[in-house]
Amino acid sequence: MSAPTTHRAGRVLTGTPGEELRDAAVVIDGTTIAWVGPVADLPAEHGAVVDHGDDATILPGLIDTHVHLAFDGSAKPVEVMLAADDLERYTIMLRSARELLSAGVTTARDLGAPGLLDVRVKQAINAGSARGPRLLVVNAPITVTGGHCYFLGGEAETVDGVIQAVRRARRDGADHIKIMSTGGNMTPGTLPAKAQFTPEEMQAIVDAAHHYGMRVAAHCHGTPGIRNAINAGVDSLEHYAFTQADGTNRPDAEVIAMTAQSGQYVCRTVCAALGTFLTYIDKTADEVFEPGLNRRLLDAGVKVVAGTDAGIDNAPHVEYVYGLAGMAAFGMTNDEVLHSATALAAESLGLEGVTGRLAAGLDADVIVVRGNPRADLEALRDVELVIARGEEYRPEFRSRRRWNDEVSQPQYVPA
């Protein structure tokens, strides 16, 4: 067995909100974190020390709870994917996985891919034949006939039909289930403001998935679809946009209270696509979404987690930090954003005993960055080293876009 390795930095963020260790270290033994604490208290058998310097910060690997590896983040990712064969799609997905890893993301949930390719990519990463984050996959999302993302292959109808869809996904290697509770913006002819499934079908999907211990994520733009998802008992609400028939987004106080009461996680998928969209419609984010909505959600007791919808139109996977800055611009503190991107995200995925924090016994998912992300989230762009389940990786790709360069209001203001 190889000897442990100690990584030392001027600052270590453990993943516990607000906890910061100065002149501290993380000892990694194989794929596991063996020890975390001040350098003065290092155990005797700590192995070789890699000193990253006083200006470096060590923190848990980041988590993106909502990605699409099969979409390449170009201006027309669906067209690119549909024109490609399975080998080309697989190649796109492998690159997407490395882009995420380059951004410091060591765990990601892929919420929709064609042809069971997400399972193949996950298997390749787990086998060590490809580099990428730990993946949780859903196969094709369950949608109505002709519904949002029907082209991924997950159409199902009736209570019996959707139960069969859950069972097929489990058989084929899915970790979680995704429901398209409303229409979506990337599928012409569907209606983002309206519900797709009946409440009975929604309930059947959730009950079947939970029977097998599988978590359920619900794509839900419009308020009726959000209500249906909450009432059915899904585990996470994706987008949570409160989209109206006229295209505006008007949060519903009663639904927000229901969400807080239920304990369901919310992923608003703030991402790099937003800047391009706002430029196209010539509006600010404050004109499209309620200013300070994230603050309102947290103050109401809603659990908000990081997820970027990476891969959709104009949202490359490497632009993860763009979304984090956006979350802060919508009212979260830097510490709250970091928590949503690490420990809370891990909890939402059922991985709280595996990753999301720096603690002895957890998997060695660790990143090293320059600067202090508690003071400025932009420090997360300067990733020096990624350690994913004990394997070191040097970033191949770099972020090129910033929230404040593309979104005039609200701006991200560092602490």
MILUM-509637 format. One record per residue (C-alpha): residue in three letters; x, y negated, z. Coordinates in pm, whole numbers, plus 50000, padded with zeros to 5 digits. Layout:
BEGIN
{rec ALA, {X, Y, Z}} ...
end
This chain:
BEGIN
{rec MET, {50000, 50000, 50000}} {rec SER, {50118, 49648, 49924}} {rec ALA, {50200, 49409, 50208}} {rec PRO, {49956, 49132, 50296}} {rec THR, {50005, 48782, 50156}} {rec THR, {49951, 48460, 50349}} {rec HIS, {49826, 48145, 50177}} {rec ARG, {49894, 47826, 50369}} {rec ALA, {49757, 47474, 50304}} {rec GLY, {49712, 47146, 50486}} {rec ARG, {49338, 47212, 50501}} {rec VAL, {49125, 47529, 50515}} {rec LEU, {48747, 47512, 50483}} {rec THR, {48600, 47833, 50621}} {rec GLY, {48253, 47804, 50470}} {rec THR, {48091, 47732, 50805}} {rec PRO, {47938, 47386, 50754}} {rec GLY, {48173, 47114, 50872}} {rec GLU, {48443, 47353, 50992}} {rec GLU, {48787, 47238, 50879}} {rec LEU, {49117, 47385, 50996}} {rec ARG, {49431, 47176, 50957}} {rec ASP, {49774, 47326, 50880}} {rec ALA, {49603, 47664, 50844}} {rec ALA, {49631, 47988, 50652}} {rec VAL, {49440, 48280, 50507}} {rec VAL, {49594, 48627, 50519}} {rec ILE, {49485, 48856, 50237}} {rec ASP, {49540, 49231, 50254}} {rec GLY, {49451, 49397, 49926}} {rec THR, {49093, 49303, 49839}} {rec THR, {49005, 49183, 50189}} {rec ILE, {49060, 48879, 50408}} {rec ALA, {49257, 48998, 50711}} {rec TRP, {49286, 48676, 50912}} {rec VAL, {49205, 48304, 50902}} {rec GLY, {49334, 48039, 51141}} {rec PRO, {49598, 47778, 51228}} {rec VAL, {49951, 47853, 51112}} {rec ALA, {50068, 47829, 51474}} {rec ASP, {49860, 48138, 51553}} {rec LEU, {49965, 48353, 51256}} {rec PRO, {49977, 48726, 51344}} {rec ALA, {50318, 48889, 51341}} {rec GLU, {50252, 49105, 51031}} {rec HIS, {50131, 48838, 50794}} {rec GLY, {50351, 48919, 50495}} {rec ALA, {50504, 48666, 50259}} {rec VAL, {50381, 48308, 50290}} {rec VAL, {50273, 48108, 49985}} {rec ASP, {50272, 47743, 50088}} {rec HIS, {50038, 47538, 49868}} {rec GLY, {50131, 47211, 50038}} {rec ASP, {49975, 46961, 50272}} {rec ASP, {49756, 46807, 50001}} {rec ALA, {49594, 47141, 49913}} {rec THR, {49265, 47281, 50036}} {rec ILE, {49183, 47650, 50062}} {rec LEU, {48813, 47736, 50060}} {rec PRO, {48578, 48022, 49975}} {rec GLY, {48532, 48109, 49611}} {rec LEU, {48237, 47920, 49465}} {rec ILE, {47907, 48082, 49369}} {rec ASP, {47678, 48008, 49075}} {rec THR, {47339, 48169, 49136}} {rec HIS, {47205, 48100, 48784}} {rec VAL, {47410, 48156, 48468}} {rec HIS, {47361, 48296, 48118}} {rec LEU, {47683, 48452, 47995}} {rec ALA, {47535, 48531, 47651}} {rec PHE, {47476, 48161, 47584}} {rec ASP, {47795, 47978, 47490}} {rec GLY, {47706, 47628, 47616}} {rec SER, {47718, 47478, 47267}} {rec ALA, {47453, 47245, 47124}} {rec LYS, {47253, 47545, 46997}} {rec PRO, {47341, 47849, 47210}} {rec VAL, {47025, 48046, 47132}} {rec GLU, {47088, 48018, 46760}} {rec VAL, {47448, 48127, 46810}} {rec MET, {47341, 48428, 47016}} {rec LEU, {47064, 48537, 46778}} {rec ALA, {47298, 48515, 46477}} {rec ALA, {47563, 48728, 46649}} {rec ASP, {47588, 49106, 46663}} {rec ASP, {47637, 49289, 46994}} {rec LEU, {48018, 49286, 46967}} {rec GLU, {48019, 48911, 46909}} {rec ARG, {47776, 48860, 47198}} {rec TYR, {47996, 49070, 47424}} {rec THR, {48295, 48856, 47328}} {rec ILE, {48100, 48538, 47408}} {rec MET, {48008, 48681, 47748}} {rec LEU, {48366, 48777, 47834}} {rec ARG, {48481, 48422, 47756}} {rec SER, {48193, 48278, 47961}} {rec ALA, {48301, 48492, 48256}} {rec ARG, {48657, 48358, 48234}} {rec GLU, {48528, 48001, 48210}} {rec LEU, {48338, 48052, 48536}} {rec LEU, {48646, 48199, 48701}} {rec SER, {48851, 47903, 48577}} {rec ALA, {48603, 47672, 48751}} {rec GLY, {48661, 47854, 49080}} {rec VAL, {48342, 48061, 49061}} {rec THR, {48412, 48406, 49206}} {rec THR, {48048, 48524, 49222}} {rec ALA, {47773, 48462, 48967}} {rec ARG, {47425, 48592, 48894}} {rec ASP, {47344, 48631, 48525}} {rec LEU, {46973, 48564, 48487}} {rec GLY, {46909, 48696, 48141}} {rec ALA, {47102, 48869, 47864}} {rec PRO, {47013, 49091, 47567}} {rec GLY, {47081, 49457, 47509}} {rec LEU, {47207, 49543, 47858}} {rec LEU, {47526, 49356, 47773}} {rec ASP, {47530, 49199, 48120}} {rec VAL, {47569, 49547, 48269}} {rec ARG, {47858, 49622, 48034}} {rec VAL, {48038, 49299, 48120}} {rec LYS, {47988, 49362, 48491}} {rec GLN, {48129, 49713, 48452}} {rec ALA, {48432, 49584, 48261}} {rec ILE, {48507, 49326, 48531}} {rec ASN, {48463, 49582, 48809}} {rec ALA, {48694, 49825, 48628}} {rec GLY, {48963, 49559, 48592}} {rec SER, {48961, 49565, 48211}} {rec ALA, {48819, 49210, 48198}} {rec ARG, {48857, 48904, 48419}} {rec GLY, {48556, 48733, 48566}} {rec PRO, {48357, 48673, 48882}} {rec ARG, {48164, 48935, 49075}} {rec LEU, {47840, 48967, 48880}} {rec LEU, {47483, 49037, 48973}} {rec VAL, {47265, 49104, 48670}} {rec VAL, {46896, 49128, 48578}} {rec ASN, {46908, 49256, 48215}} {rec ALA, {46633, 49086, 48012}} {rec PRO, {46397, 48864, 48215}} {rec ILE, {46039, 48988, 48238}} {rec THR, {45818, 48761, 48027}} {rec VAL, {45479, 48774, 47857}} {rec THR, {45447, 48864, 47491}} {rec GLY, {45593, 48572, 47299}} {rec GLY, {45680, 48404, 47628}} {rec HIS, {45990, 48217, 47736}} {rec CYS, {46306, 48401, 47622}} {rec TYR, {46103, 48684, 47469}} {rec PHE, {46392, 48729, 47224}} {rec LEU, {46602, 48879, 47505}} {rec GLY, {46375, 49185, 47501}} {rec GLY, {46181, 49171, 47830}} {rec GLU, {45819, 49134, 47716}} {rec ALA, {45561, 49306, 47938}} {rec GLU, {45185, 49281, 47992}} {rec THR, {44930, 49401, 48250}} {rec VAL, {44997, 49516, 48603}} {rec ASP, {45105, 49863, 48492}} {rec GLY, {45326, 49720, 48219}} {rec VAL, {45519, 49483, 48443}} {rec ILE, {45574, 49755, 48704}} {rec GLN, {45723, 49972, 48429}} {rec ALA, {45946, 49682, 48329}} {rec VAL, {46085, 49661, 48684}} {rec ARG, {46149, 50034, 48690}} {rec ARG, {46328, 50022, 48354}} {rec ALA, {46549, 49737, 48474}} {rec ARG, {46643, 49932, 48784}} {rec ARG, {46716, 50243, 48576}} {rec ASP, {46933, 50043, 48338}} {rec GLY, {47152, 49887, 48606}} {rec ALA, {46988, 49560, 48707}} {rec ASP, {47071, 49431, 49055}} {rec HIS, {46789, 49176, 49072}} {rec ILE, {46473, 49099, 48874}} {rec LYS, {46388, 48775, 48696}} {rec ILE, {46033, 48667, 48618}} {rec MET, {45944, 48397, 48369}} {rec SER, {45665, 48243, 48573}} {rec THR, {45621, 47952, 48328}} {rec GLY, {45715, 47866, 47975}} {rec GLY, {46052, 47710, 47906}} {rec ASN, {46225, 47440, 47706}} {rec MET, {46442, 47673, 47499}} {rec THR, {46153, 47874, 47353}} {rec PRO, {45934, 47681, 47110}} {rec GLY, {45563, 47738, 47156}} {rec THR, {45580, 47814, 47527}} {rec LEU, {45450, 47568, 47784}} {rec PRO, {45686, 47478, 48071}} {rec ALA, {45403, 47314, 48268}} {rec LYS, {45179, 47623, 48264}} {rec ALA, {45192, 47965, 48428}} {rec GLN, {45257, 48267, 48208}} {rec PHE, {45160, 48566, 48424}} {rec THR, {44844, 48619, 48623}} {rec PRO, {44886, 48614, 49003}} {rec GLU, {44816, 48989, 49003}} {rec GLU, {45096, 49056, 48755}} {rec MET, {45334, 48837, 48952}} {rec GLN, {45251, 49021, 49272}} {rec ALA, {45299, 49358, 49104}} {rec ILE, {45648, 49259, 48983}} {rec VAL, {45755, 49138, 49327}} {rec ASP, {45611, 49440, 49509}} {rec ALA, {45777, 49684, 49269}} {rec ALA, {46114, 49507, 49292}} {rec HIS, {46105, 49482, 49671}} {rec HIS, {46011, 49850, 49690}} {rec TYR, {46353, 49922, 49539}} {rec GLY, {46534, 49659, 49747}} {rec MET, {46578, 49425, 49448}} {rec ARG, {46553, 49048, 49489}} {rec VAL, {46335, 48848, 49253}} {rec ALA, {46419, 48512, 49093}} {rec ALA, {46136, 48318, 48931}} {rec HIS, {46188, 48076, 48644}} {rec CYS, {45928, 47811, 48726}} {rec HIS, {45910, 47461, 48579}} {rec GLY, {45545, 47370, 48623}} {rec THR, {45362, 47341, 48955}} {rec PRO, {45110, 47626, 48886}} {rec GLY, {45397, 47864, 48814}} {rec ILE, {45581, 47750, 49126}} {rec ARG, {45270, 47814, 49336}} {rec ASN, {45222, 48159, 49185}} {rec ALA, {45585, 48246, 49254}} {rec ILE, {45565, 48129, 49615}} {rec ASN, {45242, 48319, 49676}} {rec ALA, {45382, 48636, 49519}} {rec GLY, {45680, 48625, 49758}} {rec VAL, {45970, 48588, 49516}} {rec ASP, {46310, 48535, 49673}} {rec SER, {46425, 48231, 49476}} {rec LEU, {46261, 47955, 49276}} {rec GLU, {46463, 47854, 48968}} {rec HIS, {46441, 47503, 48818}} {rec TYR, {46161, 47393, 49057}} {rec ALA, {46092, 47093, 48835}} {rec PHE, {45719, 47027, 48894}} {rec THR, {45683, 46966, 48520}} {rec GLN, {45351, 46820, 48408}} {rec ALA, {45172, 46858, 48075}} {rec ASP, {45294, 46513, 47969}} {rec GLY, {45656, 46616, 48030}} {rec THR, {45701, 46417, 48350}} {rec ASN, {45814, 46579, 48676}} {rec ARG, {45607, 46501, 48985}} {rec PRO, {45696, 46688, 49306}} {rec ASP, {45401, 46822, 49504}} {rec ALA, {45428, 46765, 49881}} {rec GLU, {45208, 47065, 49961}} {rec VAL, {45417, 47297, 49744}} {rec ILE, {45739, 47168, 49903}} {rec ALA, {45592, 47243, 50247}} {rec MET, {45489, 47591, 50128}} {rec THR, {45844, 47653, 50007}} {rec ALA, {45997, 47550, 50337}} {rec GLN, {45748, 47767, 50528}} {rec SER, {45813, 48070, 50311}} {rec GLY, {46192, 48047, 50341}} {rec GLN, {46243, 48094, 49968}} {rec TYR, {46562, 47956, 49817}} {rec VAL, {46548, 47681, 49556}} {rec CYS, {46793, 47644, 49268}} {rec ARG, {46726, 47322, 49077}} {rec THR, {46983, 47410, 48806}} {rec VAL, {47138, 47063, 48793}} {rec CYS, {47392, 47096, 48514}} {rec ALA, {47592, 46938, 48233}} {rec ALA, {47297, 46970, 47993}} {rec LEU, {47127, 46686, 48179}} {rec GLY, {47365, 46415, 48065}} {rec THR, {47316, 46503, 47698}} {rec PHE, {46938, 46525, 47743}} {rec LEU, {46917, 46185, 47911}} {rec THR, {47120, 46027, 47632}} {rec TYR, {46886, 46180, 47376}} {rec ILE, {46568, 46046, 47541}} {rec ASP, {46736, 45717, 47646}} {rec LYS, {46637, 45744, 48011}} {rec THR, {46811, 45770, 48346}} {rec ALA, {46781, 46074, 48570}} {rec ASP, {46590, 45859, 48819}} {rec GLU, {46326, 45797, 48551}} {rec VAL, {46284, 46170, 48482}} {rec PHE, {46320, 46316, 48831}} {rec GLU, {46233, 46180, 49172}} {rec PRO, {46532, 45989, 49315}} {rec GLY, {46674, 46164, 49618}} {rec LEU, {46471, 46481, 49556}} {rec ASN, {46740, 46708, 49701}} {rec ARG, {46743, 46497, 50018}} {rec ARG, {46365, 46526, 50040}} {rec LEU, {46383, 46903, 50001}} {rec LEU, {46652, 46949, 50265}} {rec ASP, {46476, 46719, 50509}} {rec ALA, {46160, 46928, 50461}} {rec GLY, {46353, 47244, 50550}} {rec VAL, {46395, 47387, 50198}} {rec LYS, {46708, 47593, 50134}} {rec VAL, {46875, 47452, 49822}} {rec VAL, {47148, 47658, 49654}} {rec ALA, {47391, 47588, 49373}} {rec GLY, {47316, 47719, 49027}} {rec THR, {47382, 47550, 48694}} {rec ASP, {47196, 47739, 48417}} {rec ALA, {47542, 47760, 48261}} {rec GLY, {47540, 47849, 47894}} {rec ILE, {47226, 47662, 47790}} {rec ASP, {47235, 47370, 47546}} {rec ASN, {47543, 47154, 47616}} {rec ALA, {47623, 47324, 47946}} {rec PRO, {47953, 47516, 47916}} {rec HIS, {48026, 47756, 48200}} {rec VAL, {48346, 47575, 48294}} {rec GLU, {48149, 47257, 48380}} {rec TYR, {48034, 47393, 48717}} {rec VAL, {48152, 47093, 48921}} {rec TYR, {47943, 46860, 48705}} {rec GLY, {47636, 47025, 48860}} {rec LEU, {47770, 46994, 49213}} {rec ALA, {47825, 46621, 49166}} {rec GLY, {47469, 46601, 49037}} {rec MET, {47335, 46776, 49345}} {rec ALA, {47508, 46515, 49559}} {rec ALA, {47377, 46234, 49339}} {rec PHE, {47025, 46360, 49412}} {rec GLY, {47079, 46307, 49783}} {rec MET, {47293, 46582, 49935}} {rec THR, {47610, 46522, 50135}} {rec ASN, {47936, 46676, 50018}} {rec ASP, {47926, 46923, 50308}} {rec GLU, {47573, 47025, 50217}} {rec VAL, {47672, 47080, 49854}} {rec LEU, {47973, 47290, 49956}} {rec HIS, {47750, 47499, 50183}} {rec SER, {47497, 47546, 49902}} {rec ALA, {47778, 47664, 49672}} {rec THR, {47934, 47910, 49917}} {rec ALA, {47777, 48061, 50230}} {rec LEU, {47415, 47968, 50156}} {rec ALA, {47441, 48085, 49796}} {rec ALA, {47585, 48417, 49916}} {rec GLU, {47296, 48452, 50160}} {rec SER, {47043, 48386, 49883}} {rec LEU, {47192, 48672, 49682}} {rec GLY, {47206, 48915, 49974}} {rec LEU, {47587, 48894, 49987}} {rec GLU, {47635, 48714, 50319}} {rec GLY, {47829, 49012, 50456}} {rec VAL, {48052, 49023, 50149}} {rec THR, {48150, 48674, 50037}} {rec GLY, {48078, 48303, 50074}} {rec ARG, {48299, 48241, 50380}} {rec LEU, {48660, 48282, 50483}} {rec ALA, {48643, 48537, 50763}} {rec ALA, {48823, 48859, 50848}} {rec GLY, {48659, 49158, 50685}} {rec LEU, {48498, 48975, 50395}} {rec ASP, {48612, 49015, 50037}} {rec ALA, {48910, 48803, 49938}} {rec ASP, {48723, 48547, 49727}} {rec VAL, {48933, 48234, 49771}} {rec ILE, {49027, 47924, 49574}} {rec VAL, {49300, 47665, 49619}} {rec VAL, {49242, 47308, 49502}} {rec ARG, {49427, 46977, 49522}} {rec GLY, {49271, 46712, 49743}} {rec ASN, {48982, 46725, 49989}} {rec PRO, {48643, 46831, 49847}} {rec ARG, {48471, 46728, 50168}} {rec ALA, {48565, 46370, 50082}} {rec ASP, {48524, 46400, 49705}} {rec LEU, {48369, 46696, 49523}} {rec GLU, {48572, 46601, 49215}} {rec ALA, {48870, 46764, 49391}} {rec LEU, {48712, 47096, 49294}} {rec ARG, {48809, 47025, 48933}} {rec ASP, {49176, 47065, 49018}} {rec VAL, {49179, 47441, 49075}} {rec GLU, {49531, 47567, 49130}} {rec LEU, {49458, 47930, 49208}} {rec VAL, {49159, 48162, 49208}} {rec ILE, {49158, 48488, 49403}} {rec ALA, {48864, 48711, 49316}} {rec ARG, {48831, 49024, 49527}} {rec GLY, {49204, 49004, 49596}} {rec GLU, {49313, 48957, 49233}} {rec GLU, {49491, 48631, 49153}} {rec TYR, {49392, 48432, 48847}} {rec ARG, {49527, 48110, 48701}} {rec PRO, {49262, 47899, 48525}} {rec GLU, {49261, 47917, 48144}} {rec PHE, {48995, 47653, 48086}} {rec ARG, {48946, 47305, 48230}} {rec SER, {48642, 47087, 48287}} {rec ARG, {48627, 46785, 48057}} {rec ARG, {48301, 46616, 48160}} {rec ARG, {48194, 46420, 48469}} {rec TRP, {47850, 46337, 48603}} {rec ASN, {47926, 45967, 48650}} {rec ASP, {48049, 45934, 48290}} {rec GLU, {47719, 46058, 48148}} {rec VAL, {47446, 45979, 48402}} {rec SER, {47400, 45613, 48490}} {rec GLN, {47149, 45668, 48771}} {rec PRO, {47180, 45823, 49018}} {rec GLN, {47558, 45812, 49043}} {rec TYR, {47767, 46043, 49256}} {rec VAL, {47934, 45846, 49535}} {rec PRO, {48220, 46023, 49716}} {rec ALA, {48213, 46019, 50096}} 
end
